[in-house]
Amino acid sequence: MTGLTYEEFELGAVYESQARTVTEADIATFAGLSGDFNPLHTDAEFGKTTPFGGRIAHGMLTVAMSTGMSNWTGLFAGTTIALLEQNIKYKAPVMPGDTIHLEMTVSEKSETSKPDRGIVTVDAKVLNQDGKVVVDMVWVHLMKRKSE
């Protein structure tokens, strides 16, 4: 167990992941996996006719990548009992070739009725290479507590 326990998360603490570039292969793979072949994601010519000027990555692909990026930080390794909730706001498109990273700020902690667990809420933001927030989220985690 290498992740942080409930007690180890400090209100206001900020954690950042390493970055990754969203590739054409990521988008094509996600379209196949999800079955979402909307031309916004799969048709370059259609994409040119949109306000984005080209194809965009699926919003849920970006969110899925962010959950992976949260795991890269090691904060949740072996100490997460469950991800209870995700509230998601899409703020800007992610284009093929964009490089994104995750920034998480601990915003709330609360006790539960069970002494072996607690709830940690983080404000999670995915930012692109220009520092622009592309996805703004709130994640609620049920976390293990330290053993007595």
Backbone hydrogen bonds, N-H to C=O, Kabsch-Sander energy under -0.5 kcal/mol:
donor,donor_aa,acceptor,acceptor_aa,energy
2,T,77,A,-0.9
3,G,77,A,-2.9
4,L,75,L,-2.6
6,Y,144,K,-2.9
8,E,5,T,-1.0
9,F,5,T,-0.9
9,F,6,Y,-1.0
12,G,106,V,-3.1
13,A,10,E,-2.2
15,Y,104,M,-3.0
17,S,102,L,-2.4
20,R,100,I,-2.2
22,V,98,D,-3.1
23,T,21,T,-0.5
27,I,23,T,-1.8
28,A,24,E,-2.6
29,T,25,A,-2.8
30,F,26,D,-2.4
31,A,27,I,-2.3
32,G,28,A,-2.1
33,L,29,T,-2.6
34,S,30,F,-3.1
35,G,31,A,-2.2
37,F,35,G,-1.2
41,H,38,N,-2.4
42,T,38,N,-1.2
43,D,39,P,-1.8
44,A,42,T,-0.6
47,G,43,D,-2.7
48,K,44,A,-1.4
49,T,45,E,-0.6
49,T,46,F,-1.6
50,T,47,G,-1.4
53,G,47,G,-0.5
53,G,50,T,-1.4
54,G,47,G,-0.6
56,I,40,L,-2.4
57,A,94,V,-3.7
62,T,58,H,-1.8
63,V,59,G,-2.1
64,A,60,M,-2.8
65,M,61,L,-2.7
66,S,62,T,-1.9
67,T,63,V,-1.8
68,G,64,A,-1.6
69,M,65,M,-2.6
70,S,66,S,-2.2
71,N,67,T,-1.4
72,W,68,G,-1.6
73,T,69,M,-0.9
73,T,70,S,-0.5
74,G,71,N,-1.2
75,L,70,S,-0.5
77,A,74,G,-0.9
78,G,76,F,-0.6
79,T,76,F,-1.0
80,T,76,F,-1.3
81,I,142,L,-3.3
82,A,142,L,-1.6
84,L,82,A,-0.8
84,L,140,V,-2.4
85,E,140,V,-1.3
87,N,138,V,-2.5
88,I,86,Q,-0.5
89,K,136,D,-2.1
91,K,89,K,-0.6
91,K,134,V,-2.5
92,A,134,V,-1.5
95,M,93,P,-0.5
97,G,22,V,-3.5
98,D,95,M,-2.5
100,I,20,R,-2.9
100,I,98,D,-0.5
101,H,127,L,-2.0
103,E,125,K,-2.8
104,M,15,Y,-3.2
105,T,123,D,-2.4
106,V,13,A,-2.4
107,S,105,T,-0.5
107,S,121,T,-2.5
108,E,121,T,-1.6
110,S,119,I,-2.3
112,T,117,R,-0.6
117,R,114,K,-1.3
118,G,143,M,-2.2
119,I,110,S,-2.9
120,V,141,H,-2.5
121,T,108,E,-3.0
122,V,139,W,-2.6
123,D,105,T,-3.0
124,A,122,V,-0.7
124,A,137,M,-2.1
125,K,103,E,-2.9
126,V,135,V,-2.7
127,L,101,H,-2.6
127,L,125,K,-0.6
128,N,132,K,-2.3
131,G,128,N,-2.3
134,V,126,V,-3.1
135,V,126,V,-1.4
136,D,89,K,-2.9
137,M,124,A,-3.1
138,V,87,N,-1.8
139,W,122,V,-2.7
140,V,85,E,-2.4
141,H,120,V,-3.0
141,H,139,W,-0.5
142,L,82,A,-3.2
143,M,118,G,-3.3
143,M,141,H,-0.7
144,K,79,T,-3.0
145,R,116,D,-1.8
